[in-house]
Amino acid sequence: MELKMPKLGESVHEGTIEQWLVSVGDTVEEYDPICEVITDKVTAEVPSTHAGTIQSIEVEEGETVSVGSVICHLEVEGEEDSSSASTETEEEQSEASDASSQDREDQSEQTSTTPSSASQATTSQSQAASQPKNNGRYSPVVFRLASEHDIDLSQVKGTGFEGRVTKKDIEKAIQTGNNNVHSEPSQQSQTSPAQSPQETIAPQDGDSTIPVAGVRKQIANNMVRSATEIPHGWMMVEADATSLVNTRNHYKADFKKKEGYNLTYFAFFIKAVAESLKEYPLLNSSWQGDEIVVHKDINISIAVADENKLYVPVIKHADEKSIKGIAREVNELATKARQQKLTAEDMRGGTFTVNSTGTFGSVSSMGIINHPQAAILQVESIVKKPVVIDDMIAIRHMVNLCISIDHRILDGLLTGRFMQAVKKRVEQYSIEHTSIY
């Protein structure tokens, strides 16, 4: 029986096998986890759909495959061997038929080619050369193989889903590239210094290495994609959080006793951002091909770090929730992330990201946008400092709010108005006028 890559989310079309939890010959029960899979949305265990014995593993650790691809074979008790053999025979016959058909097509093309058609073919090839050879999205395995063999990925034809470069594509490119090196030594000797591969620093005695795999590799790919596809713009405003500090301090002890979790500053900032997004909905959008999609729902993504892993779970309909409701979801999502219990649903549907960099003592930072969203806002440390108010110096609790924007969608004017709206809401929090519940 074939076990296939399951669909782990509405917009998830592929996954990377991070780790196999079984080996060939192992016996598994129905619903036993057989491997861990990473997508750009979530890390999840894939269960066996039947009880049986693992016959073969078809996908290596670190390899990315499309949803529906066979990842292993399972011998199920009572399954007819003849059925398997028949299936293999049919596949072989089908492949042979396809190969024969392709040979006939190739012979037909060679026979019918005339000087006129050859000229047309040259024009067609010229036009094809100007088209992108793939969709520009590469799996960790493809990145590694291309780097090891000095392959220009932009020149590799992608045959996978939506033009994605597969492992077979890159292996074919490596084979072709190696043949070209051996057959054209004179061209290789003429390579200029500017065309030479980038020099690497060899490890020295006492150095240590950290393999880049799993979630860290997925993060790297997503960050490269965001930084290269999105033209980032930045802005920072300073807000007076003195009343916010007083309000939170007034409620926090009773809140913790009553609810069982902390009333954090972060919940207040998320509420201010969510309400401001209702006022300026273009910030709650994404660039999709030749159009900008303005999202009706305000779903706030929050960044949660765990050792070398980074998760971005989502608070759905944040504008409709109270500060208490937001604080509860932040606590629940952060706990699930650190226990590696986040589901695909927890990670789905984010439209704007808010990141609490202030927990690390940061006072100024510029985030990389969570693709394909339009912006990410960093909430920095709340710091007591002297400020001038009505020509007098006063000690106030100040906080920097830093935003990164997709400059294809947003410009300084609208971004500035949005940031002023967030600043105003932060500064208006008070014991008298702020409802926690």
C-alpha positions as CSV (number, residue, x, y, z in Angstrom):
1,M,0.0,0.0,0.0
2,E,1.2,3.5,-0.9
3,L,1.3,6.1,1.9
4,K,1.2,9.6,0.4
5,M,2.1,13.2,1.5
6,P,-1.1,14.5,3.1
7,K,-2.6,18.0,2.7
8,L,-1.7,19.9,5.9
9,G,-3.4,23.1,5.1
10,E,-5.7,24.9,2.7
11,S,-2.9,26.6,0.8
12,V,-0.2,24.0,1.4
13,H,0.9,22.2,-1.8
14,E,4.1,20.5,-0.6
15,G,6.1,19.5,2.5
16,T,9.6,18.7,3.6
17,I,10.3,15.4,5.4
18,E,12.2,16.6,8.5
19,Q,12.6,13.2,10.2
20,W,11.5,9.6,9.7
21,L,10.1,8.1,12.9
22,V,10.2,4.5,11.4
23,S,12.6,2.4,9.5
24,V,12.1,-0.3,6.8
25,G,10.8,-3.5,8.5
26,D,9.1,-1.6,11.4
27,T,5.5,-2.6,12.3
28,V,3.1,0.3,12.8
29,E,-0.5,0.5,14.0
30,E,-3.1,2.7,12.4
31,Y,-2.6,6.4,13.4
32,D,1.0,5.7,14.6
33,P,3.2,8.7,13.6
34,I,5.6,7.7,10.8
35,C,7.4,11.0,10.1
36,E,7.6,14.7,10.8
37,V,6.8,17.1,8.0
38,I,7.6,20.8,7.7
39,T,5.6,23.2,5.6
40,D,5.7,27.0,5.4
41,K,2.7,26.9,7.8
42,V,3.4,24.3,10.4
43,T,5.4,21.3,11.6
44,A,3.3,18.2,12.0
45,E,3.5,14.4,12.5
46,V,2.1,12.3,9.7
47,P,0.2,9.2,10.9
48,S,-0.1,5.9,9.2
49,T,-3.5,5.3,7.6
50,H,-3.4,1.5,8.2
51,A,-1.7,-1.1,10.4
52,G,1.2,-3.0,8.7
53,T,4.9,-3.2,8.1
54,I,7.1,-0.5,6.4
55,Q,8.3,-2.0,3.1
56,S,10.2,0.9,1.7
57,I,10.8,4.6,2.3
58,E,10.7,6.6,-1.0
59,V,11.6,10.1,0.3
60,E,14.8,11.1,2.1
61,E,15.0,13.3,5.1
62,G,15.3,16.9,4.0
63,E,13.5,16.3,0.6
64,T,10.5,18.3,-0.4
65,V,7.6,16.7,-2.3
66,S,4.2,17.7,-3.5
67,V,1.0,16.8,-1.7
68,G,-0.2,13.4,-2.9
69,S,3.3,12.1,-3.6
70,V,4.2,8.6,-2.4
71,I,6.5,8.8,0.6
72,C,6.6,5.1,1.6
73,H,5.1,1.7,1.0
74,L,3.3,-0.2,3.7
75,E,2.6,-4.0,3.7
76,V,-0.9,-4.4,5.0
77,E,-2.2,-7.8,6.2
78,G,-4.5,-9.4,3.7
79,E,-3.4,-7.2,0.8
80,E,-3.0,-9.1,-2.4
81,D,0.6,-9.3,-3.7
82,S,-0.8,-10.0,-7.2
83,S,-2.6,-6.6,-7.1
84,S,0.7,-4.9,-6.4
85,A,2.4,-6.8,-9.1
86,S,-0.4,-6.0,-11.6
87,T,-0.1,-2.4,-10.7
88,E,3.6,-2.4,-11.3
89,T,3.1,-4.1,-14.7
90,E,0.5,-1.6,-15.8
91,E,2.8,1.3,-14.8
92,E,5.7,-0.3,-16.7
93,Q,3.5,-0.8,-19.8
94,S,2.3,2.7,-19.5
95,E,5.8,4.1,-19.3
96,A,6.9,2.0,-22.2
97,S,3.9,3.2,-24.2
98,D,4.7,6.8,-23.3
99,A,8.3,6.3,-24.3
100,S,7.3,4.7,-27.6
101,S,4.9,7.6,-28.3
102,Q,7.6,10.1,-27.5
103,D,10.1,8.4,-29.9
104,R,7.5,8.5,-32.7
105,E,6.9,12.2,-32.1
106,D,10.6,12.9,-32.1
107,Q,11.1,10.9,-35.4
108,S,8.1,12.7,-36.9
109,E,9.5,16.1,-36.0
110,Q,12.9,15.3,-37.4
111,T,11.4,14.0,-40.7
112,S,9.1,17.0,-41.2
113,T,11.6,19.7,-40.4
114,T,12.3,22.0,-43.4
115,P,14.5,25.1,-43.7
116,S,11.4,27.2,-43.1
117,S,10.3,25.2,-40.0
118,A,13.8,25.3,-38.7
119,S,13.7,29.1,-38.9
120,Q,10.4,29.1,-37.0
121,A,11.9,26.8,-34.4
122,T,14.8,29.2,-33.9
123,T,12.4,32.1,-33.3
124,S,10.4,29.9,-30.9
125,Q,13.5,29.0,-29.0
126,S,14.5,32.7,-28.7
127,Q,11.1,33.5,-27.3
128,A,11.3,30.6,-24.8
129,A,14.7,31.7,-23.6
130,S,13.3,35.0,-22.5
131,Q,10.6,33.3,-20.3
132,P,11.4,32.3,-16.6
133,K,12.4,28.7,-16.4
134,N,10.8,28.1,-13.0
135,N,8.7,29.9,-10.4
136,G,11.7,31.0,-8.3
137,R,10.7,28.9,-5.2
138,Y,13.3,26.3,-4.2
139,S,13.2,23.6,-1.5
140,P,16.0,23.1,1.0
141,V,17.3,20.1,-0.8
142,V,17.4,22.0,-4.1
143,F,19.2,24.9,-2.5
144,R,21.8,22.6,-1.0
145,L,22.5,20.7,-4.2
146,A,22.7,23.8,-6.2
147,S,25.1,25.4,-3.7
148,E,27.3,22.3,-3.6
149,H,27.6,22.1,-7.4
150,D,27.6,25.8,-8.2
151,I,24.4,25.7,-10.2
152,D,22.5,28.8,-11.2
153,L,18.9,28.0,-10.1
154,S,17.4,30.7,-12.3
155,Q,18.6,28.6,-15.4
156,V,17.1,25.3,-14.2
157,K,13.8,24.3,-15.8
158,G,11.2,23.5,-13.2
159,T,8.9,20.5,-13.9
160,G,7.2,20.4,-10.4
161,F,4.0,22.0,-9.1
162,E,3.5,25.5,-10.7
163,G,7.0,25.4,-12.2
164,R,8.8,24.4,-9.0
165,V,12.3,23.0,-9.3
166,T,12.3,19.3,-8.1
167,K,15.2,17.2,-6.9
168,K,15.2,15.4,-10.2
169,D,15.5,18.7,-12.1
170,I,18.5,19.8,-10.1
171,E,20.2,16.4,-10.4
172,K,19.7,16.6,-14.2
173,A,21.2,20.1,-14.2
174,I,24.1,18.9,-12.1
175,Q,24.7,16.1,-14.6
176,T,24.5,18.5,-17.5
177,G,26.7,21.0,-15.8
178,N,29.4,18.5,-15.0
179,N,29.4,17.3,-18.7
180,N,29.8,20.9,-19.9
181,V,32.8,21.4,-17.5
182,H,34.6,18.3,-18.9
183,S,33.8,19.1,-22.5
184,E,34.7,22.8,-22.5
185,P,37.9,23.3,-20.5
186,S,38.9,26.2,-22.6
187,Q,35.9,28.2,-21.7
188,Q,36.4,27.3,-18.0
189,S,39.9,28.6,-18.1
190,Q,38.7,32.0,-19.5
191,T,36.4,32.6,-16.5
192,S,37.1,36.1,-15.0
193,P,37.6,36.7,-11.3
194,A,34.1,38.3,-11.1
195,Q,32.6,35.0,-12.4
196,S,34.4,32.8,-10.0
197,P,32.5,31.0,-7.2
198,Q,32.4,32.9,-3.9
199,E,35.3,32.0,-1.6
200,T,34.3,30.1,1.5
201,I,36.2,30.1,4.8
202,A,37.4,26.6,5.7
203,P,36.7,25.4,9.3
204,Q,39.7,25.8,11.6
205,D,40.7,23.7,14.6
206,G,38.3,24.4,17.4
207,D,35.5,25.5,15.1
208,S,32.1,23.8,15.3
209,T,29.4,23.3,12.7
210,I,25.6,23.4,13.0
211,P,23.6,21.5,10.4
212,V,21.0,23.7,8.7
213,A,17.9,21.5,8.6
214,G,14.2,21.3,9.5
215,V,12.5,24.4,10.7
216,R,15.7,26.5,10.5
217,K,16.1,25.7,6.8
218,Q,12.4,26.5,6.2
219,I,12.8,29.9,8.0
220,A,15.9,30.6,5.9
221,N,14.0,30.0,2.7
222,N,11.0,32.1,3.7
223,M,13.2,35.0,4.8
224,V,15.2,34.9,1.6
225,R,11.9,34.9,-0.4
226,S,10.5,37.8,1.5
227,A,13.7,39.9,1.4
228,T,14.2,39.3,-2.4
229,E,10.6,39.6,-3.6
230,I,9.3,42.5,-1.4
231,P,10.8,46.0,-1.6
232,H,10.9,46.9,2.1
233,G,10.3,50.3,3.5
234,W,10.7,51.3,7.2
235,M,9.3,53.8,9.7
236,M,9.5,54.3,13.4
237,V,7.4,56.4,15.8
238,E,7.8,57.0,19.5
239,A,4.8,56.7,21.8
240,D,4.2,57.8,25.4
241,A,3.2,54.5,27.2
242,T,3.0,56.0,30.7
243,S,-0.8,55.7,31.1
244,L,-0.6,52.2,29.5
245,V,2.0,51.1,32.2
246,N,-0.2,52.5,35.0
247,T,-3.3,50.8,33.6
248,R,-1.6,47.4,33.2
249,N,0.0,47.7,36.7
250,H,-3.5,48.5,38.1
251,Y,-5.0,45.3,36.7
252,K,-2.2,42.7,36.5
253,A,-2.2,41.2,40.0
254,D,-6.0,40.6,40.1
255,F,-6.0,39.5,36.5
256,K,-3.3,36.8,37.1
257,K,-5.2,35.6,40.2
258,K,-8.5,35.4,38.4
259,E,-7.5,34.2,34.9
260,G,-4.3,32.2,35.7
261,Y,-2.1,33.9,33.1
262,N,-0.4,37.2,32.7
263,L,-1.9,40.4,31.4
264,T,1.0,41.4,29.1
265,Y,1.7,44.8,27.5
266,F,1.6,42.9,24.2
267,A,-2.1,42.3,24.4
268,F,-2.7,46.1,24.6
269,F,-0.5,46.8,21.6
270,I,-2.2,44.1,19.5
271,K,-5.6,45.6,20.3
272,A,-4.4,49.1,19.3
273,V,-3.0,47.7,16.0
274,A,-6.2,45.7,15.2
275,E,-8.4,48.7,15.7
276,S,-6.1,50.9,13.6
277,L,-6.2,48.3,10.8
278,K,-10.0,48.8,10.6
279,E,-9.3,52.5,10.1
280,Y,-6.6,51.9,7.5
281,P,-7.5,48.6,5.8
282,L,-4.8,48.8,3.1
283,L,-2.3,47.8,5.7
284,N,-4.3,44.6,6.1
285,S,-3.6,43.4,2.5
286,S,-1.3,41.3,0.4
287,W,0.3,41.6,-3.0
288,Q,-0.9,38.7,-5.2
289,G,0.3,38.7,-8.8
290,D,-1.2,41.7,-10.6
291,E,-3.6,42.8,-7.9
292,I,-3.7,43.9,-4.2
293,V,-6.1,41.8,-2.0
294,V,-7.5,43.8,0.9
295,H,-8.6,41.3,3.5
296,K,-11.9,41.6,5.3
297,D,-10.8,39.7,8.4
298,I,-8.2,41.1,10.7
299,N,-6.0,38.2,11.7
300,I,-2.9,39.1,13.6
301,S,0.1,36.9,13.3
302,I,2.5,36.8,16.3
303,A,6.1,35.6,16.3
304,V,6.9,33.0,18.9
305,A,10.5,31.7,19.2
306,D,11.6,28.4,20.7
307,E,15.3,27.7,20.8
308,N,16.3,27.7,17.0
309,K,12.7,27.5,15.8
310,L,10.3,30.4,14.9
311,Y,6.5,30.0,14.7
312,V,4.0,32.5,13.6
313,P,0.5,31.5,14.9
314,V,-2.5,33.7,14.3
315,I,-5.1,35.5,16.5
316,K,-8.2,35.3,14.3
317,H,-10.6,38.4,14.3
318,A,-8.4,40.3,16.7
319,D,-10.4,43.5,16.2
320,E,-13.5,41.7,17.7
321,K,-11.7,40.5,20.8
322,S,-11.2,42.2,24.2
323,I,-7.8,42.8,25.7
324,K,-8.4,39.9,28.0
325,G,-9.4,37.7,25.0
326,I,-6.2,38.6,23.1
327,A,-4.1,38.0,26.2
328,R,-5.6,34.5,26.6
329,E,-4.9,33.6,22.9
330,V,-1.3,34.9,23.1
331,N,-0.7,32.7,26.1
332,E,-2.4,29.7,24.6
333,L,-0.6,30.0,21.2
334,A,2.8,30.7,22.8
335,T,2.4,27.6,25.0
336,K,1.4,25.4,22.1
337,A,4.3,26.6,20.0
338,R,6.9,25.8,22.8
339,Q,5.3,22.4,23.2
340,Q,5.3,21.9,19.4
341,K,1.5,21.4,19.4
342,L,0.5,24.0,16.9
343,T,-1.8,22.8,14.2
344,A,-2.2,24.0,10.6
345,E,-5.3,25.9,11.6
346,D,-3.4,27.8,14.3
347,M,-1.0,29.1,11.6
348,R,-3.5,29.8,8.8
349,G,-4.9,33.1,7.6
350,G,-2.6,35.8,9.1
351,T,-3.0,39.2,7.4
352,F,-0.7,41.4,9.5
353,T,2.2,40.5,11.9
354,V,3.0,42.1,15.3
355,N,6.3,41.1,16.9
356,S,7.2,41.8,20.6
357,T,11.0,42.5,20.2
358,G,10.9,44.5,23.4
359,T,11.0,41.3,25.5
360,F,14.7,41.0,24.6
361,G,15.5,44.6,25.6
362,S,15.5,45.9,22.0
363,V,14.7,49.6,21.5
364,S,14.9,49.7,17.7
365,S,14.6,46.9,15.1
366,M,13.4,46.4,11.5
367,G,11.5,43.1,10.8
368,I,11.4,41.2,7.6
369,I,7.8,41.0,6.4
370,N,5.9,37.7,6.8
371,H,5.3,37.0,3.1
372,P,2.8,37.7,1.5
373,Q,1.5,40.2,4.1
374,A,1.9,44.0,3.5
375,A,3.6,44.9,6.8
376,I,5.1,43.8,10.2
377,L,5.1,46.0,13.3
378,Q,7.8,45.6,16.0
379,V,6.9,46.6,19.5
380,E,10.1,47.6,21.3
381,S,11.0,47.9,25.0
382,I,9.1,50.4,27.2
383,V,11.9,52.6,28.6
384,K,11.7,55.4,31.3
385,K,13.4,58.5,29.9
386,P,13.3,62.3,30.2
387,V,11.0,64.0,27.7
388,V,9.9,67.6,27.2
389,I,6.2,68.3,27.9
390,D,4.9,71.8,27.8
391,D,8.5,73.1,27.9
392,M,9.2,71.1,31.1
393,I,11.2,68.0,31.5
394,A,9.3,64.9,32.8
395,I,10.2,61.3,33.3
396,R,7.9,59.1,31.1
397,H,7.6,55.6,29.9
398,M,8.4,55.7,26.2
399,V,8.2,53.0,23.5
400,N,9.3,52.8,19.9
401,L,7.0,51.3,17.3
402,C,8.8,50.1,14.2
403,I,7.1,49.1,11.0
404,S,8.3,47.4,7.8
405,I,6.1,47.8,4.8
406,D,5.8,46.4,1.3
407,H,6.5,49.5,-0.8
408,R,4.6,48.1,-3.7
409,I,1.4,48.4,-1.7
410,L,2.1,51.2,0.8
411,D,3.8,54.6,0.8
412,G,5.0,56.9,3.5
413,L,1.8,59.0,3.8
414,L,-0.6,56.1,4.5
415,T,1.9,54.3,6.7
416,G,2.5,57.5,8.7
417,R,-1.2,58.0,9.3
418,F,-1.6,54.3,10.4
419,M,1.3,54.7,12.8
420,Q,-0.1,57.9,14.2
421,A,-3.4,56.0,14.8
422,V,-1.6,53.2,16.7
423,K,0.4,55.8,18.7
424,K,-2.8,57.6,19.6
425,R,-4.5,54.5,20.8
426,V,-1.5,53.4,22.9
427,E,-1.3,56.9,24.6
428,Q,-5.1,56.9,25.3
429,Y,-5.1,53.7,27.4
430,S,-6.1,54.7,31.0
431,I,-7.5,53.2,34.2
432,E,-10.6,55.2,33.9
433,H,-11.4,54.6,30.2
434,T,-9.9,51.2,29.3
435,S,-12.0,48.1,29.6
436,I,-9.9,44.9,30.0
437,Y,-13.0,42.6,29.5
